[in-house]
Amino acid sequence: MARKTRKYSKKASAKVGRAMKKRKAGTLKSGRSGRKVKSRKQAIAIGLSEARAAGQKVPKKRTGRRAKAKKAKRKS
């Protein structure tokens, strides 16, 4: 049986974990506005964004029709 490959690298997971800890402590801030991040989803997005910037293995962001369709499906 073939082993399943990781979607995200271990370093990327560490970046997300660090962002989550900062959010819990109340010290995680969003980029341009500098507001405190309260949302769990936003903390994950920040961690993945930092991982992408550092060149770690992270899937590309969903863009275009597929992302919009998924978002619409989630709302209903």
Secondary structure, DSSP 4 states (H G I P E B T S, - for coil): -PPPPPSS-HHHHHHHHHHHHHHHHT--B-TTT-PBP--HHHHHHHHHHHHHHTT---PPPP-THHHHHHHHHHH-
